Amino acid sequence: MSGVDNLRELHGLPVVDFEHGADGSTLPAADAVAWRVRVNPYDDDDPTWEKVFERFLESVDPAGVRALVVGQWGESYEEDSSYPIGLIVAAADRLTSLKAIFIGDMTYEESEISWIQQSDVTVLLTAFPHLVELGVRGSCEGEEGELRFPPVAHAGLRSLTLESGGLPAEAVRGVLDSDLPALERLELWLGVSGYGGTTGLPDLAPLLSGTRFPRLEHLGLRNSEIQNEIAAAVASAPVVARLRTLDLSNGVLGDEGAAALLEGQPLTHLDVLDLHHHFLSEEMEARLTASLAPHGVRLDLSERNKPWGDGGRANRYTAVAE
């Protein structure tokens, strides 16, 4: 499955497509929206992403742009994200107010998430020391197009999201080995092994130990075929005590994982526990609600699913894979 939508908001700003043929006088103020730059590679009349980006920099005040969304940059299953990233980095001296970047904002109609070829996205953090939010969608299995995140230091980054149908363990280890003292929100879509997801519990150990990212308040370990094992590990993980929101949604969570959460450390301090897209029984949903709702925890138990063909645990599925 590949249930992802186009972004509607980034950095608190509504996402607006830059219409490369529009009169510049009709465009919003540069700092009023999050600008999405994308092309249709299957339209012979559409220019290249490079040409559209050049027009964008000419049409708006680049010094005022606060948020940038990179949509389809071409045939993204053949050309990786180093192409648009390189052009953005080259314009860093003009994009002096840029605070948020999202790379790979595509729906399945444009590209399946596991077909979006990514690259080393940390070059954006090096080029933009004042960036506070970075999001990435996609990663291809194998060396070509695999998401890469070598360890990096960045003093200001507050939010990092990696969305994938299969997240490589090397990228996760790179994130956890990075020096990100301001990080408050971390979301990792771990995915499935069939689409390059190689992250296991040992890779997450430094994060769960609470020794990384001292300001972390929101943790999402989502969309995983080992969601129950993650829930069991989270149940005793030191990092949980300082979280405000915990997101274990979009995976194959069943009663066994939810029971581990209830039997582990108290979760009553959380503002939000998001478990949507799950395989819980009605009885387990009732147990979770009775245990946490009276303490003010907002539970998301929407999207109860059944395994494919009404089969057993092996037939459970993540929300996003191919």
C-alpha positions in Angstrom: 0.0 0.0 0.0 1.2 3.6 -0.5 -1.3 5.9 1.2 0.5 9.2 1.2 -0.9 12.6 0.2 0.6 15.8 -0.9 1.6 18.2 1.9 -0.9 20.8 2.8 1.3 22.6 5.3 4.9 23.1 6.1 6.4 25.2 8.9 2.9 26.4 9.8 2.4 27.8 6.2 -0.1 26.6 3.6 1.6 24.8 0.7 1.0 26.5 -2.6 2.2 25.3 -6.0 4.5 27.7 -7.9 2.8 28.1 -11.3 5.7 28.7 -13.6 3.6 30.4 -16.2 1.9 32.8 -13.8 2.4 36.6 -13.8 4.6 37.4 -10.8 2.3 40.2 -9.7 -0.4 37.6 -8.9 1.8 35.5 -6.6 1.5 35.5 -2.8 4.2 37.2 -0.7 7.4 35.2 -0.6 7.1 34.6 3.2 3.3 33.9 3.2 3.3 30.3 2.0 5.3 27.2 1.6 6.3 27.0 -2.0 6.0 23.7 -3.9 8.1 23.4 -7.0 7.3 20.5 -9.2 7.0 19.4 -12.8 5.2 16.8 -14.9 7.9 14.8 -16.7 5.2 13.2 -18.9 4.1 16.5 -20.4 6.3 17.3 -23.3 5.4 21.0 -22.9 6.5 21.1 -19.2 10.0 22.6 -18.7 12.6 20.9 -16.5 12.7 21.3 -12.7 15.8 23.4 -13.1 14.1 25.8 -15.4 11.0 26.0 -13.1 13.2 26.6 -10.1 15.1 29.4 -12.0 11.8 31.0 -12.8 10.7 30.7 -9.2 13.8 32.5 -7.9 13.2 35.2 -10.5 9.4 35.6 -9.7 9.5 35.8 -5.9 11.9 37.4 -3.5 14.1 34.4 -2.6 15.3 36.2 0.5 11.8 36.1 1.8 11.1 32.4 1.2 10.7 30.5 4.5 9.5 27.1 3.4 10.2 25.1 0.2 8.6 21.8 -0.9 10.2 19.8 -3.7 7.6 17.7 -5.6 8.2 15.7 -8.7 11.5 16.8 -10.2 11.4 14.5 -13.2 11.3 10.7 -13.5 12.2 10.3 -9.9 12.6 6.5 -10.3 15.5 7.2 -12.6 17.0 10.4 -11.4 17.7 10.8 -7.7 17.1 13.8 -5.4 20.7 15.1 -5.7 19.4 16.9 -8.8 17.0 19.3 -7.0 19.0 19.3 -3.8 22.1 20.5 -5.7 20.2 23.4 -7.3 18.8 24.4 -3.9 22.2 24.3 -2.3 23.6 26.4 -5.2 21.0 29.1 -4.3 21.6 29.1 -0.6 23.1 32.5 -0.7 19.8 33.8 -2.1 17.5 31.7 0.1 18.6 33.4 3.3 15.4 33.1 5.3 14.7 29.4 4.5 13.7 27.5 7.6 12.0 24.4 6.3 12.5 22.0 3.3 10.6 18.9 2.3 12.1 16.7 -0.5 9.9 14.2 -2.4 6.3 15.4 -2.0 4.7 12.9 -4.4 1.6 10.8 -4.2 1.4 7.3 -5.6 0.0 8.7 -8.8 3.3 10.4 -9.4 5.6 7.8 -7.9 5.3 5.0 -5.5 7.2 5.9 -2.3 9.6 3.0 -2.8 10.4 4.3 -6.3 11.5 7.8 -5.3 15.2 7.8 -5.6 16.8 9.8 -2.8 20.4 10.7 -2.0 22.5 12.3 0.8 20.0 14.8 2.3 22.4 16.1 4.9 24.0 18.4 2.4 20.9 20.6 3.0 21.7 20.9 6.7 25.3 21.9 5.9 24.2 24.5 3.4 21.4 26.0 5.6 22.6 26.4 9.2 19.4 28.1 10.1 17.1 25.4 9.0 14.7 24.2 11.6 12.6 21.6 9.8 13.6 18.9 7.3 11.3 16.2 5.7 12.1 13.6 3.2 9.9 11.1 1.4 11.1 8.0 -0.4 14.1 5.6 -0.7 14.9 2.9 -3.2 16.2 -0.5 -2.2 19.9 -0.9 -3.1 22.7 1.5 -3.5 21.2 3.6 -6.3 18.5 5.9 -4.9 18.8 4.8 -1.3 18.3 7.5 1.3 21.6 8.5 2.9 22.0 10.4 6.1 25.6 10.3 7.3 26.2 11.7 10.8 26.0 15.5 10.8 26.0 18.4 13.3 23.4 21.1 13.1 22.6 23.4 16.0 19.2 24.6 15.0 17.2 21.6 13.5 14.0 21.1 15.5 12.1 18.7 13.4 13.2 15.7 11.2 10.9 13.4 9.3 12.0 10.5 7.1 9.0 8.9 5.3 9.7 5.6 3.6 8.3 2.2 2.6 11.6 0.7 3.8 14.1 2.8 5.8 17.7 1.7 5.5 19.4 1.0 8.9 22.4 2.9 7.8 20.4 6.1 7.5 18.8 5.5 10.9 22.2 5.0 12.5 23.4 8.2 10.8 20.5 10.2 12.3 21.1 8.8 15.8 24.9 9.4 15.5 24.2 13.1 14.5 24.7 16.0 16.8 21.2 17.6 16.8 20.9 19.4 20.2 17.7 21.3 19.3 15.7 18.4 17.9 12.2 18.3 19.3 10.4 16.1 16.8 11.6 12.9 15.1 9.6 10.7 12.8 10.9 7.6 11.2 8.7 5.5 8.9 10.5 2.2 9.1 8.6 0.3 6.5 9.1 -3.3 5.5 12.0 -5.5 4.5 10.5 -6.2 1.1 11.2 -2.5 0.1 14.5 -2.0 1.7 13.6 -1.6 5.4 16.5 -3.0 7.3 16.2 -1.1 10.6 15.9 -3.4 13.6 15.6 -2.8 17.4 19.4 -2.7 17.9 19.6 0.2 15.5 17.0 2.1 17.6 18.7 1.4 21.0 20.6 4.7 21.3 17.3 6.6 20.7 15.2 4.5 23.1 17.9 4.8 25.8 17.2 8.5 26.1 20.9 9.5 25.6 20.2 11.2 22.3 18.5 14.5 21.5 17.9 16.1 25.0 15.0 18.3 23.8 13.0 15.5 22.1 9.3 15.8 22.8 7.6 14.0 19.9 8.7 10.5 18.7 7.2 8.7 15.8 8.4 5.1 15.1 5.8 4.4 12.4 4.7 2.3 9.5 6.7 -0.8 10.6 6.3 -4.5 10.1 8.0 -4.9 13.6 5.5 -2.5 15.3 4.8 -5.0 18.1 8.4 -5.5 18.9 8.9 -1.7 18.9 5.9 -1.3 21.2 7.4 -3.8 23.6 10.8 -2.0 23.5 9.1 1.4 24.0 7.3 0.1 27.0 10.5 0.2 29.1 12.5 2.8 27.1 13.9 5.7 29.2 13.2 8.2 26.4 9.4 7.9 26.9 9.4 9.7 30.2 10.2 13.0 28.5 7.9 12.7 25.5 4.7 14.6 25.1 3.5 12.7 22.0 4.2 9.1 21.0 3.3 7.9 17.5 3.3 4.2 16.7 0.8 4.4 13.9 0.5 2.9 10.4 2.1 -0.4 11.3 1.0 -3.9 12.2 0.3 -3.2 15.9 -1.8 -5.9 17.4 -3.1 -6.8 20.9 0.3 -8.2 21.9 2.1 -4.9 21.3 -0.7 -2.9 23.0 -0.6 -5.2 26.0 3.1 -4.6 26.3 2.5 -0.8 26.3 -0.1 -1.2 29.1 2.1 -3.5 31.2 5.2 -1.2 30.9 6.0 2.2 32.3 3.2 4.6 32.8 2.1 6.5 29.7 -0.3 8.8 31.6 2.0 11.8 31.2 1.5 11.8 27.4 -0.6 14.4 25.6 -1.1 12.1 22.6 -0.7 8.4 21.9 -1.3 7.8 18.2 -1.9 4.2 17.2 -4.1 4.7 14.1 -4.0 2.0 11.4 -3.8 -1.0 13.7 -5.0 -4.5 14.2 -6.3 -4.3 17.8 -9.4 -6.0 19.0 -12.3 -4.0 20.4 -11.5 -5.3 23.8 -7.9 -4.0 23.6 -9.1 -0.6 22.4 -11.4 -0.5 25.4 -8.5 -1.4 27.8 -6.3 1.4 26.3 -9.1 3.9 26.5 -10.0 3.0 30.1 -6.3 3.2 31.2 -5.3 6.4 29.5 -8.3 8.6 28.6 -9.1 9.5 32.2 -5.6 11.0 32.5 -6.2 13.3 29.6 -4.2 11.3 27.1 -5.6 11.8 23.6 -5.8 8.4 21.9 -6.0 7.9 18.2 -7.4 4.4 17.6 -8.9 5.0 14.2 -8.5 2.7 11.2 -8.9 -0.7 12.7 -7.8 -3.2 10.1 -8.1 -6.9 9.5 -5.3 -9.0 8.0 -5.5 -9.8 4.3 -7.9 -12.6 3.6 -8.8 -12.6 7.3 -5.5 -14.4 7.9 -3.3 -14.3 11.0 -0.5 -12.0 12.1 1.6 -12.8 9.0 -1.1 -11.2 6.8 -1.1 -7.8 8.6 0.2 -4.9 6.5 1.6 -1.4 7.0 -0.2 1.6 5.7 2.7 2.5 3.3 5.0 0.1 1.6 5.5 0.1 -2.2 
